Amino acid sequence: MPTSETLETDYLIIGAGAMGMAFADTLVSHSDAEITIVDRGHQPGGHWNTAYPFVRLHQPSACYGVNSTPLGRDRIDLTGWNAGLYELASGGEVTAYFTDVMRQVLLPTGRVRYLPMTEYLGNGRVRSRVNGAVQHIHARRRIVDATYMNVQVPSMRPSPWPVAESERCVPLNALAQLTEPADHYTVIGAGKTGIDACLWLLGNGVDPDAIRWIIPRDSWLLDRAILQPGAQFRARAETAFAGQAHAIAAATSIPDLFERLVDCGLLLRFDPEVWPTMYRCATVTQAELEEVRRIRAVVRLGHARRIDAGTLVLDGGELPIAPGTLHIDCAADALARRPPVPIFAPDRMTLQSVRTCQQVFSAALLAKVETTFADDALKNDLCRPVPHPDSGIDWLRTVLAMGRNEMRWAAQPELYAWLNRSRLQMFPQPDTTGIAPATLAAAAQVARAHAEAKERKLTELLVAAGEPID
């Protein structure tokens, strides 16, 4: 196996997915560092390159991507289930965007080297997946792991269940390649991917009575209408988050808190009669929710275990499989809950979310922190990982952890100023130009008091329920 000379760089970034790209972009903008990016794929974008063809962002394009370069045209959708809200980029638009950022923004600096189709072997060694050449890359400052979050979609792994030869089970990607209709469809998975599968089938004219939806756990959902940037949506967002603050302050228990969060419109659920136990940051519109509620064959018997000839076996029972059924695998854990590790370590960084389910924002902020502060202990204190949520209880944990991080950021003037200029910051603070310093200081003191009160109450609710706090 051929080996070439050692390459020198300041930062070796492993992975050209969304987090690696967002980190590199901010690092280039705020330092003179030389960067080498190695990636197993043939083009930037990570899991977006293998996602299902009809995938779209679940958050506004205006707040996704890298900080320096807008994604999309800052438009409001005029039709469809997202009508009236900011556009959601398609998977193809996202991959084209990241490729354009690499070619038009990063590489032209002359300080970025990009090695696609390259496997990281550890200890600075990389190997081409095309010609087998092995190189050593010496990172003078840090090796940056942008793959730790391990995002997966169904097409990236084999079926998680044994499937009898007489039955059909395909990942969601295969729906767009159908050549013959199925008589019945069984969607397996209750996350956003499962919702997307149901919406795609319904949007393509499938009778809702021909769809069976396997929901192992019902999920708390976020109303996408609240999570919108732009001045025209500010009042709606402020009302919702004021409602959240009131709900937390008034809650007498965790179930009471969730009922209050539903009442203020922040959280939604598929069936008002079923108490959700899952929370994965999935967003929907009211129109999408009403559409999937047309499906009446909803099965809550736990996870699928295997697909036998004529029988679907679940944790809690067995279901007959009608002839001509196509099973759709939507069960991949795209936002796997990874154990938190210190982000900043000697000669190394491990990129993780520091704001709940906001990976690209988090990666950009980590790069800003890396270039602004010298001490790793301070950096780790400012950037404590916020693991992806899984259960409903995790809503409290992530809000608590995220609030603690944001109080630390607000205490650092340069970082706080960057936050309010960042396009990846969904809700930047209003312009304070011309406002007296004493007025700003008083407002900041009130904000800290509210944040501290919220932290105390969430902690109290978790302790009262006997729940551990991360």
N, C-alpha and C positions, 0 to 999 in steps of 0.2 A: 504494500500500500504506500504510494508516494507521500512524502512529507516535505513541506516547503519551509522557508525561513519563518522566524517569529515576526508577527505583526505587532506594532505598538499602537496603543490607543489610550485615551483617558477613561472612557466608559465602554464596557462591553455589555450591550443590551441583548438578552436572550429572549427572542420573540418579537415579531412585528405585528402582533395583534393590536387591538384598540388601546390597551394600556401601554404597551411598548411604544407605540407611535405617539400617544399623548405625552408620555414622559420625555421622549426624545425631542419633540417639538418645543416644549418649554425649556428643556436643558439648553438647546441651541439658542433660544431667544434670550436667555439670561446668563449665558456664560460663553467663554471662548473655547470650551472643551471640544476635543476630538472624540467622535463616537463611532463605534462599530456595532451594527445591528445584524445578528444572525437569526435566521428563521428557517424552520423546516419546510414552509410552504413556498410556492412559486411566486407569490406576490403578497404584498401586505394585506392585513385584514383579519388574520387568524381564523376563528370559527366562522366568520361571515363568508368565507370562501366555500364552505361546505353546508351552509344553512339551506333550508328548503327554499325553492325558487320564489315563493310568494311571501317570504318573510318581510316584515317591515319593523322599523324601530318601534319600541313601545313608549318612547318618550319623544318630545319634539326634536326635530333635526337641529333646530337652532341651538340646542344645548348639548350636542354630541359631537364627537370627533376630537380634533386637536384645537388648542386655544387660538392659534394664529390664523386659522383658515375656516371661514363659515362653511357649513354643510347645508346644501339646499339654497332656496331663494327667499327665505324668510316669508313664506307665503302661508295663508290660511286656506285649508282645504274647503272646497265649495260643495263637494258631493261625498257620498259614502257615509260610513258609520263614524268617521272622524270629522265630519263637516262642522265648520265653525271653529276648529282648533288648528294649531300649527301643524304643518305638514310632517309626515312621518316618512323618512327616506326608505326606499326599498333596499333589499340586500344588494342588488346590483349597483345601486347608487352609492351605497356605503363602500363596497370594494373599489369602485372606480375612484371614489373620493380619497381613500387611503393611498391608492397607487399614485394619484395626482399629487398628494402631499409629499410622498417620497420623491417623486421626480421633479416637482416644481418648487418645493420649499426646502426640503432637507438636503438632498444631494447637491443642489447648486451652491450651498454654503461652502463647499470644499472641505468641510470638517466632518462629514458623515460618510462612512463606508457601509454599504449594504450587501450582505451575503445571503441571498435566498437559496432555497434547497440545500440548507446546511444544518447539520445536526450538531448540537452542543454535547460534547462527551464528558465534560467536567474538567476542572483544573485548567481552564483556559484553552482546552483542545477542542477543535471543531473538525468535522468531516463533511465533505461535499457528498450529497446524496446522488450526484450525477456522475462524477468521475472518481470518487473515493479518496480524493486527495485530503490529507490531514494537515491542519495548520495549528500552530500555537499562537494565541493572541494574548499579549500581556496588557492587562488593564492597569494603568498607572494609578487610577483612583478607585474605581469600583467595578465589580461585576454586578449587573442589575438583572435579577430574575423577574421577567414580565410574564411568566407562564404559571406562576404558583396557583393562581385562582382556578386553573384547569377547567375552563369553560368547555362543555361538551353539548353537542346536539345529537339526535338519534342516528344520523347517518355516520357518526364518527365511531360507533361501536356496534358489535353484533346484537341481534335480538337478545334481550335479557331473559327471555323465557324459551323453553323448548317448544317447538312448533311441529305438530304432526304434518307429514307430507301432504295429507289431503286438505290442509287448511292454508289460507293465505294470510301472511302478516308482513307488512312493509313499513319502513320508516316514512315519516311525513313527506320527505323529499319525493317519494315515488308518486304521490298523487298527481303532480303536474305532468307525469309521463303516462297516465292511464290511456290505454287504447280502447278498452271496453268497459262499460259501466258495470259496477257491482249491483247486486240486488239489495244488499244490506251493507252498512258500514258500522264497525265498532271502533270507536275512538278510545284508546287506553291511555289515560293520563289527565290530570285535572289542573295542571299548571297553564301558563300562558300558551305553551305550544299546543296543548289540548284544546284550548279556546280557539286558537288560530285554525286548527284542523276543522273544528265544528263550523266556524264562520266561513271557511273556504268551501266546505261542502254545501252549506246553506246558500252561500252566494252564487254557487254554480247550479242552483236549481234542484238540489237533492231534497226530497220530501223529508221533513223533520222526523216523520214516523219511520223512516228507513235508517235512522241513525240511533245507535245505542252508545251511550257515553258512560264509560267506567270511571267513576270518581272515587279514588281511594280515600282522599281527604278533601273536604270542602275548604276553600281558601277565602281569606279576607282579601279584598281587592281594593285598589286605589282608584279613585275617580280621576281620570286623565284630565278632565276639564279644569281641575284645580291646579294641576302641575303644569302650568303654562307660563312662559316668559312674556314680557311685553306689558306696556302700560295699560292696555285695554283689559288685561286679565288681573291686574294687581288687586283691585277691590275684591274680586271673587276669592283670590288666594288669601288675602288678609282676613276676610270674613271666616274662611274655613279654618285657618290656623289660630285665629282668635277663639273659634269654637273648640279647637283641639285643646288650647290652653285652659279654657273653662272646664272642658270635660275632665282633664287631668286633675284640676284643682277640686272639682266637686265629687269625683268618683269615690265610692265607698268600698269598692272591690274591683278586681280585674274584670269580671263579667259586666259590672255596672259601667266601667270605663268604656268597654267596647260598644255597649248599647248607646252611650252618649256620643261616641265617635261616629256611629251610624247616623244618629239623629242630626249631627252637624254636617253630614254629607261627606266627611273625609273618607270613610270606609264604606265599601259595598259588599254584598254577598249574593251568590247565585240564587239561593233559596232562603227567604226570610224565616222559614220554619226549621232550618238546619243550622246548628251552631258550628261555624268553621273552626278547624284546629290547625290550619296551615296559613302561613303568611310568607310570600316570596317576592314582595314588591311588584306584583303583576298589576298593570294598569289596564283599565277598560273605560269605554264611554258608556253612558246610559243606553245608547242605541245598540251597542254591541251586546250589552247584558240582556236587553229585551230580545234580541235576535236569538241568542243561545237558549233562552228560556222557552223557545218554541220546541226544543227537544224534550220529549216526555219520558223516553226510556232511559232514565238516569239510574245507574246501579251503584250502590254504596255498600259493597261487600269486601272492601279492602283491596290490596294490590293483586294484580294478576300473577299467577304462579306458573301456569303452563297452558298451552293451547293443544288439547288432545283432539282426536278425530271426533267432531261433533259436539265437543264440550269445552267451554272456557272455564278453567279452574282458578278460583279466587281464594283469598284468605278465608273468607266467610261463607263459601259455598260454591256451587257449580251452576253454570248457565248453559242451556242448549244453544248450539250454533246453527242458525238457519242456513240452508244451502245458498251458495252464492254470496257469502259474507266476506268482506275484506276487512281485516283487522289493521288498524293504523297505530303504529308505535309512537307515542308522544311522551314517553316516560323518562327520557334522558334528564339528568340533573344538571341543567345548564348553569345554575348558580349554586354549585356545591358548597356546603358549609365547610370551610377549611380551618384547621386549627390556627389561631393567630400566632405569629412569631414576630419578634422585633424587626421592624422594617429596616432600620439602619444598624449594620454590624460592621466590624472592621473589614474594609476592602469589599463590602458586599451590601446590596440592597435587595429586599424581597417585596415587590410591589403588592399592596393589598388595599382594599377599600378603607378609607378613613371617613367617608360619609356613606350612609347605608345605601347600597345598590347603585352607587354613582362611581363606577370604575374609572371612566376617563377623566372626570373631574379630579378624582383622587390621585391618579397618576400625574396629572399636570401639577397639582398642589405639592406632591412629593418632590417633584423636580424643582419647584420654586423654593421649597424648604431646603433642599440640598444645596442650592446655589446661594442662599441667603445667610445661613447660620453655619458656624464652624463645629460646634460641639454635638457629637452624636447623642449624648444623653438628652440634651435639649430637643434635638430633632425627634427622638423617640417619644419624648413627653408631649410634643406638639402633635404627633402623628400616631396615635394609638389605633391599631386596627379595629375596624367595626365588622365582625364576621357577617356574612350573608345570613339573613333570617331564614328560619324554616317553620317554626311553630307560631301560633298566634301570640304566645307569650313573648316571642322574640321581637314583636313590635315594640314592647316596652323597653327591652334591653337595647335595641338598636337606637331608639330615640334617646335613651339615657346616655349611651356611649357617644352618639353623634353630638348631643348637646354639650357634653364635656369637652370634646374636641373643639367645637366652635367657640366656646368661651376662651379656650387657650389661644385660638387664632386671633380673636378680637383684641387680646391683650398685646399683640405684636403689631405695631403701626404699619410697618412695611408689608407684612403679610396680609393684613386686613385691607390695605389699599389695593394690593394685587387682587384679592378676592372680589372686590367690587368693580374691578375693571375686566375680570375674566368673563368671556362669553359663555364658558361652561358653568358658570354660577347661575342657576336658574332664577334665583330671586335676589339680585344685587340690591344693595341699600340705595335709597334715593340720593341724589346729589346734595351734598351739604355745603356747597360753596356759599360763602357769605353768612353762614350761621355762626353766631358767637361761640367761641370755645367753651364758655361756661355752660351754654345751653346744650352743646353736644356732650359735655362731660356729665351733665345731669341726666340726659337721656340714656347715656351709656350705663350710668349707675342704676337707673330704673330697669333697663334691659337685663343687667346682671342679676338684679334682685328677682326678677321674674324667672330667669333661667335657673337660679339656685332653688327657688321654690318648686319649680317643675322637677328638678333633680331629686329633691327631698321626697316629693309625693310619689314619684315613680318607684323610688327605692322602697318607700314605705309599703306600697302595694305589693311589690315583689316579695318583700320579707314576710308580709302578712299571709301571703299565699304559699309560703315555704319554698319559693322559687330561688334558685341560685342566681347571682348577678355576675355577669362576665367582668 
